[in-house]
């Protein structure tokens, strides 16, 4: 499970990772997946063929203009992993540029056609 912990109010978001055989009990140690300075909000993973693809948002909660790394990102791995470095080099899909109806992603998700 990839999860966000922290507080928008305090401008602190850290992304964690933990595993469980049944998804309810006996969770592994909760490790940091993405540190606070990355501002990762959500890490959505889907299998596709023999690989796993993920999308995630890097958010900005400051009052000044968002940094260039704010936006929607994608990456891939050969197996789900609790180590961010195992997901290869992420590719920025969308920036936080203000388009009138949005100025940055928050809740990333993806789905593949059969």
TORMISE-277173 format. One record per atom (N, C-alpha, C): residue in three letters; atom name; x, y, z. Coordinates in Angstrom, 3 decimals. Layout:
<pts>
PT  resn  name         X         Y         Z
PT   ALA    CA         X         Y         Z
...
</pts>
This chain:
<pts>
PT  resn  name         X         Y         Z
PT   UNK     N     0.843    -1.160     0.000
PT   UNK    CA     0.000     0.000     0.000
PT   UNK     C     0.898     1.234     0.000
PT   UNK     N     0.617     2.131    -0.910
PT   UNK    CA     1.254     3.440    -0.936
PT   UNK     C     0.270     4.414    -0.305
PT   UNK     N     0.729     5.271     0.587
PT   UNK    CA    -0.196     6.166     1.276
PT   UNK     C     0.478     7.500     1.593
PT   UNK     N    -0.333     8.543     1.748
PT   UNK    CA     0.145     9.871     2.106
PT   UNK     C    -0.065    10.078     3.600
PT   UNK     N     0.921    10.685     4.233
PT   UNK    CA     0.807    11.063     5.641
PT   UNK     C     1.300    12.499     5.769
PT   UNK     N     0.734    13.223     6.674
PT   UNK    CA     1.187    14.590     6.882
PT   UNK     C     0.023    15.540     7.001
PT   UNK     N     0.286    16.795     6.662
PT   UNK    CA    -0.706    17.841     6.853
PT   UNK     C    -0.547    18.917     5.789
PT   UNK     N    -1.595    19.148     5.001
PT   UNK    CA    -1.580    20.259     4.054
PT   UNK     C    -1.389    21.584     4.788
PT   UNK     N    -2.042    21.715     5.919
PT   UNK    CA    -1.983    22.943     6.698
PT   UNK     C    -0.542    23.287     7.079
PT   UNK     N     0.249    22.279     7.407
PT   UNK    CA     1.645    22.486     7.794
PT   UNK     C     2.596    22.335     6.614
PT   UNK     N     2.049    22.171     5.396
PT   UNK    CA     2.858    22.008     4.188
PT   UNK     C     3.841    20.849     4.329
PT   UNK     N     3.340    19.750     4.869
PT   UNK    CA     4.179    18.566     5.060
PT   UNK     C     3.432    17.341     4.553
PT   UNK     N     3.939    16.723     3.494
PT   UNK    CA     3.375    15.476     2.972
PT   UNK     C     4.524    14.493     2.764
PT   UNK     N     4.406    13.342     3.341
PT   UNK    CA     5.388    12.286     3.102
PT   UNK     C     4.614    11.085     2.575
PT   UNK     N     5.200    10.346     1.659
PT   UNK    CA     4.520     9.199     1.072
PT   UNK     C     5.134     7.923     1.634
PT   UNK     N     4.289     7.062     2.178
PT   UNK    CA     4.759     5.834     2.808
PT   UNK     C     4.405     4.602     2.013
PT   UNK     N     4.968     3.477     2.459
PT   UNK    CA     4.710     2.191     1.824
PT   UNK     C     4.726     1.108     2.902
PT   UNK     N     3.786     0.174     2.800
PT   UNK    CA     3.732    -0.970     3.690
PT   UNK     C     3.050    -2.129     2.958
PT   UNK     N     3.339    -3.363     3.358
PT   UNK    CA     2.750    -4.546     2.717
PT   UNK     C     2.021    -5.418     3.736
PT   UNK     N     0.992    -6.126     3.246
PT   UNK    CA     0.241    -7.080     4.044
PT   UNK     C    -0.254    -8.172     3.099
PT   UNK     N    -0.207    -9.401     3.536
PT   UNK    CA    -0.684   -10.521     2.705
PT   UNK     C    -2.170   -10.400     2.377
PT   UNK     N    -2.985   -10.009     3.365
PT   UNK    CA    -4.428    -9.943     3.144
PT   UNK     C    -4.968    -8.510     3.074
PT   UNK     N    -4.102    -7.520     3.220
PT   UNK    CA    -4.536    -6.135     3.152
PT   UNK     C    -5.251    -5.637     4.396
PT   UNK     N    -5.246    -6.449     5.459
PT   UNK    CA    -5.928    -6.046     6.686
PT   UNK     C    -5.073    -6.223     7.940
PT   UNK     N    -4.210    -7.228     7.939
PT   UNK    CA    -3.445    -7.537     9.151
PT   UNK     C    -1.969    -7.753     8.820
PT   UNK     N    -1.170    -7.796     9.863
PT   UNK    CA     0.266    -8.106     9.750
PT   UNK     C     0.986    -7.231     8.738
PT   UNK     N     0.845    -5.930     8.871
PT   UNK    CA     1.500    -4.998     7.961
PT   UNK     C     2.996    -4.966     8.220
PT   UNK     N     3.750    -4.852     7.153
PT   UNK    CA     5.199    -4.712     7.281
PT   UNK     C     5.521    -3.343     7.868
PT   UNK     N     6.770    -3.139     8.150
PT   UNK    CA     7.209    -1.844     8.655
PT   UNK     C     6.780    -0.755     7.677
PT   UNK     N     6.350     0.359     8.192
PT   UNK    CA     5.942     1.484     7.348
PT   UNK     C     7.195     2.284     6.992
PT   UNK     N     7.557     2.252     5.719
PT   UNK    CA     8.760     2.922     5.241
PT   UNK     C     8.409     4.166     4.443
PT   UNK     N     9.335     5.106     4.393
PT   UNK    CA     9.162     6.298     3.568
PT   UNK     C     9.397     5.905     2.119
PT   UNK     N     8.404     6.143     1.270
PT   UNK    CA     8.501     5.867    -0.158
PT   UNK     C     9.009     7.099    -0.899
PT   UNK     N     8.417     8.248    -0.611
PT   UNK    CA     8.837     9.520    -1.212
PT   UNK     C     8.901    10.553    -0.089
PT   UNK     N    10.023    11.232     0.058
PT   UNK    CA    10.189    12.177     1.169
PT   UNK     C     9.335    13.430     1.018
PT   UNK     N     9.187    14.142     2.107
PT   UNK    CA     8.370    15.352     2.153
PT   UNK     C     8.727    16.346     1.057
PT   UNK     N     9.989    16.553     0.792
PT   UNK    CA    10.373    17.571    -0.191
PT   UNK     C     9.881    17.262    -1.604
PT   UNK     N     9.516    15.998    -1.898
PT   UNK    CA     8.953    15.664    -3.215
PT   UNK     C     7.484    16.053    -3.323
PT   UNK     N     6.791    16.182    -2.227
PT   UNK    CA     5.369    16.553    -2.210
PT   UNK     C     4.520    15.626    -3.089
PT   UNK     N     4.738    14.304    -2.941
PT   UNK    CA     3.972    13.319    -3.713
PT   UNK     C     2.611    13.112    -3.062
PT   UNK     N     1.567    13.280    -3.855
PT   UNK    CA     0.210    13.024    -3.397
PT   UNK     C    -0.374    11.934    -4.277
PT   UNK     N    -0.510    10.774    -3.724
PT   UNK    CA    -1.042     9.592    -4.382
PT   UNK     C     0.028     8.959    -5.265
PT   UNK     N    -0.018     7.673    -5.364
PT   UNK    CA     0.858     6.888    -6.231
PT   UNK     C    -0.006     5.737    -6.698
PT   UNK     N    -0.581     5.872    -7.875
PT   UNK    CA    -1.554     4.918    -8.403
PT   UNK     C    -0.848     3.929    -9.327
PT   UNK     N    -0.922     2.652    -9.006
PT   UNK    CA    -0.205     1.601    -9.739
PT   UNK     C    -1.187     0.669   -10.433
PT   UNK     N    -0.881     0.316   -11.675
PT   UNK    CA    -1.663    -0.668   -12.430
PT   UNK     C    -0.699    -1.583   -13.183
PT   UNK     N    -1.053    -2.856   -13.251
PT   UNK    CA    -0.244    -3.776   -14.061
PT   UNK     C    -0.638    -3.614   -15.518
PT   UNK     N     0.348    -3.786   -16.381
PT   UNK    CA     0.101    -3.744   -17.829
PT   UNK     C     1.075    -4.720   -18.461
PT   UNK     N     0.548    -5.839   -18.926
PT   UNK    CA     1.408    -6.882   -19.481
PT   UNK     C     2.354    -7.391   -18.405
PT   UNK     N     3.637    -7.322   -18.691
PT   UNK    CA     4.631    -7.817   -17.732
PT   UNK     C     5.281    -6.688   -16.932
PT   UNK     N     4.730    -5.492   -16.996
PT   UNK    CA     5.276    -4.370   -16.236
PT   UNK     C     4.185    -3.740   -15.379
PT   UNK     N     4.588    -2.784   -14.579
PT   UNK    CA     3.666    -2.024   -13.746
PT   UNK     C     3.894    -0.551   -14.025
PT   UNK     N     2.819     0.171   -14.287
PT   UNK    CA     2.892     1.604   -14.538
PT   UNK     C     2.268     2.328   -13.356
PT   UNK     N     2.788     3.509   -13.085
PT   UNK    CA     2.261     4.324   -11.991
PT   UNK     C     2.157     5.772   -12.441
PT   UNK     N     1.173     6.466   -11.918
PT   UNK    CA     1.069     7.916   -12.058
PT   UNK     C     0.991     8.485   -10.651
PT   UNK     N     1.520     9.686   -10.505
PT   UNK    CA     1.475    10.348    -9.210
PT   UNK     C     1.516    11.849    -9.413
PT   UNK     N     0.974    12.554    -8.433
PT   UNK    CA     0.983    14.015    -8.467
PT   UNK     C     2.061    14.526    -7.519
PT   UNK     N     2.754    15.556    -7.973
PT   UNK    CA     3.637    16.326    -7.090
PT   UNK     C     2.938    17.665    -6.900
PT   UNK     N     2.532    17.930    -5.674
PT   UNK    CA     1.660    19.062    -5.386
PT   UNK     C     2.441    20.219    -4.770
PT   UNK     N     1.776    21.360    -4.713
PT   UNK    CA     2.357    22.550    -4.102
PT   UNK     C     1.294    23.215    -3.257
PT   UNK     N     1.603    23.477    -2.000
PT   UNK    CA     0.645    24.095    -1.097
PT   UNK     C     1.091    25.482    -0.651
PT   UNK     N     2.173    25.977    -1.222
PT   UNK    CA     2.654    27.303    -0.867
PT   UNK     C     1.810    28.399    -1.496
PT   UNK     N     2.044    29.624    -1.068
PT   UNK    CA     1.295    30.762    -1.607
PT   UNK     C     1.978    31.361    -2.833
PT   UNK     N     3.265    31.109    -3.004
PT   UNK    CA     3.970    31.609    -4.175
PT   UNK     C     3.778    30.645    -5.354
PT   UNK     N     4.297    31.018    -6.513
PT   UNK    CA     4.153    30.184    -7.716
PT   UNK     C     4.764    28.800    -7.475
PT   UNK     N     4.112    27.748    -7.995
PT   UNK    CA     4.631    26.395    -7.786
PT   UNK     C     5.950    26.179    -8.536
PT   UNK     N     6.831    25.356    -7.991
PT   UNK    CA     8.072    25.032    -8.690
PT   UNK     C     7.779    24.174    -9.920
PT   UNK     N     8.718    24.096   -10.871
PT   UNK    CA     8.476    23.377   -12.131
PT   UNK     C     8.190    21.887   -11.970
PT   UNK     N     8.625    21.275   -10.887
PT   UNK    CA     8.372    19.838   -10.703
PT   UNK     C     6.951    19.542   -10.231
PT   UNK     N     6.167    20.575    -9.948
PT   UNK    CA     4.768    20.376    -9.569
PT   UNK     C     3.994    19.915   -10.805
PT   UNK     N     3.190    18.870   -10.653
PT   UNK    CA     2.402    18.380   -11.776
PT   UNK     C     2.148    16.890   -11.697
PT   UNK     N     1.758    16.326   -12.816
PT   UNK    CA     1.453    14.900   -12.936
PT   UNK     C     2.652    14.191   -13.542
PT   UNK     N     3.012    13.056   -12.970
PT   UNK    CA     4.190    12.294   -13.395
PT   UNK     C     3.821    10.831   -13.621
PT   UNK     N     4.607    10.137   -14.443
PT   UNK    CA     4.428     8.710   -14.687
PT   UNK     C     5.754     7.989   -14.624
PT   UNK     N     5.701     6.704   -14.265
PT   UNK    CA     6.909     5.874   -14.221
PT   UNK     C     6.507     4.401   -14.333
PT   UNK     N     7.491     3.529   -14.515
PT   UNK    CA     7.242     2.093   -14.682
PT   UNK     C     8.260     1.269   -13.913
PT   UNK     N     7.882     0.040   -13.590
PT   UNK    CA     8.771    -0.896   -12.918
PT   UNK     C     8.435    -2.313   -13.371
PT   UNK     N     9.373    -3.216   -13.187
PT   UNK    CA     9.135    -4.616   -13.546
PT   UNK     C     8.310    -5.340   -12.491
PT   UNK     N     8.267    -4.780   -11.275
PT   UNK    CA     7.475    -5.348   -10.190
PT   UNK     C     7.103    -4.221    -9.231
PT   UNK     N     5.967    -4.318    -8.544
PT   UNK    CA     5.637    -3.292    -7.560
PT   UNK     C     6.741    -3.229    -6.509
PT   UNK     N     7.104    -2.040    -6.119
PT   UNK    CA     8.200    -1.884    -5.167
PT   UNK     C     7.923    -0.746    -4.205
PT   UNK     N     8.387    -0.902    -2.996
PT   UNK    CA     8.295     0.124    -1.983
PT   UNK     C     9.467     1.087    -2.014
PT   UNK     N    10.346     0.926    -3.000
PT   UNK    CA    11.471     1.845    -3.177
PT   UNK     C    11.219     2.693    -4.413
PT   UNK     N    11.153     3.991    -4.226
PT   UNK    CA    10.878     4.893    -5.340
PT   UNK     C    11.915     4.728    -6.448
PT   UNK     N    13.161     4.493    -6.102
PT   UNK    CA    14.235     4.355    -7.093
PT   UNK     C    14.048     3.148    -8.007
PT   UNK     N    13.261     2.165    -7.613
PT   UNK    CA    12.993     0.987    -8.454
PT   UNK     C    12.038     1.288    -9.608
PT   UNK     N    11.425     2.456    -9.611
PT   UNK    CA    10.422     2.810   -10.611
PT   UNK     C    11.001     3.537   -11.821
PT   UNK     N    12.298     3.558   -11.963
PT   UNK    CA    12.917     4.197   -13.117
PT   UNK     C    12.812     5.707   -13.049
PT   UNK     N    13.217     6.351   -14.126
PT   UNK    CA    13.181     7.812   -14.165
PT   UNK     C    11.771     8.287   -14.503
PT   UNK     N    11.126     9.023   -13.586
PT   UNK    CA     9.768     9.510   -13.858
PT   UNK     C     9.744    10.522   -15.003
PT   UNK     N     8.634    10.533   -15.717
PT   UNK    CA     8.417    11.459   -16.830
PT   UNK     C     7.268    12.392   -16.451
PT   UNK     N     7.490    13.698   -16.583
PT   UNK    CA     6.430    14.646   -16.263
PT   UNK     C     5.413    14.674   -17.396
PT   UNK     N     4.152    14.434   -17.052
PT   UNK    CA     3.055    14.369   -18.013
PT   UNK     C     2.351    15.716   -18.125
PT   UNK     N     2.234    16.414   -17.007
PT   UNK    CA     1.523    17.691   -16.961
PT   UNK     C     2.178    18.584   -15.917
PT   UNK     N     2.277    19.860   -16.205
PT   UNK    CA     2.814    20.818   -15.234
PT   UNK     C     1.671    21.410   -14.422
PT   UNK     N     1.998    22.352   -13.558
PT   UNK    CA     0.981    23.039   -12.758
PT   UNK     C     0.585    24.364   -13.400
PT   UNK     N     0.880    24.512   -14.675
PT   UNK    CA     0.511    25.737   -15.380
PT   UNK     C    -0.992    25.975   -15.269
PT   UNK     N    -1.369    27.204   -14.979
PT   UNK    CA    -2.773    27.549   -14.819
PT   UNK     C    -3.444    27.612   -16.193
PT   UNK     N    -4.416    26.738   -16.417
PT   UNK    CA    -5.154    26.683   -17.677
PT   UNK     C    -6.579    27.202   -17.517
PT   UNK     N    -6.830    27.916   -16.442
PT   UNK    CA    -8.166    28.451   -16.210
PT   UNK     C    -9.065    27.492   -15.453
PT   UNK     N    -9.069    26.234   -15.828
PT   UNK    CA    -9.922    25.257   -15.152
PT   UNK     C    -9.121    24.331   -14.247
PT   UNK     N    -7.803    24.359   -14.343
PT   UNK    CA    -6.962    23.614   -13.402
PT   UNK     C    -5.585    24.258   -13.352
PT   UNK     N    -4.924    24.034   -12.215
PT   UNK    CA    -3.557    24.547   -12.080
PT   UNK     C    -2.670    23.525   -11.389
PT   UNK     N    -2.938    22.280   -11.620
PT   UNK    CA    -2.120    21.211   -11.052
PT   UNK     C    -2.966    20.042   -10.602
PT   UNK     N    -2.457    18.825   -10.722
PT   UNK    CA    -3.200    17.621   -10.350
PT   UNK     C    -3.117    17.335    -8.855
PT   UNK     N    -4.072    16.566    -8.374
PT   UNK    CA    -4.029    16.083    -6.996
PT   UNK     C    -4.209    14.580    -6.927
PT   UNK     N    -5.322    14.073    -7.299
PT   UNK    CA    -5.641    12.657    -7.115
PT   UNK     C    -5.423    11.913    -8.425
PT   UNK     N    -4.212    11.419    -8.615
PT   UNK    CA    -3.865    10.739    -9.866
PT   UNK     C    -4.457     9.329    -9.913
PT   UNK     N    -4.940     8.940   -11.097
PT   UNK    CA    -5.407     7.574   -11.319
PT   UNK     C    -5.225     7.233   -12.783
PT   UNK     N    -5.236     5.950   -13.094
PT   UNK    CA    -5.109     5.534   -14.477
PT   UNK     C    -5.785     4.188   -14.681
PT   UNK     N    -6.116     3.925   -15.927
PT   UNK    CA    -6.758     2.663   -16.326
PT   UNK     C    -6.343     2.385   -17.754
PT   UNK     N    -6.208     1.119   -18.100
PT   UNK    CA    -5.825     0.727   -19.449
PT   UNK     C    -6.962     0.010   -20.141
PT   UNK     N    -7.104     0.257   -21.444
PT   UNK    CA    -8.037    -0.484   -22.262
PT   UNK     C    -7.491    -1.893   -22.473
PT   UNK     N    -8.353    -2.854   -22.550
PT   UNK    CA    -7.906    -4.218   -22.841
PT   UNK     C    -7.384    -4.247   -24.241
</pts>
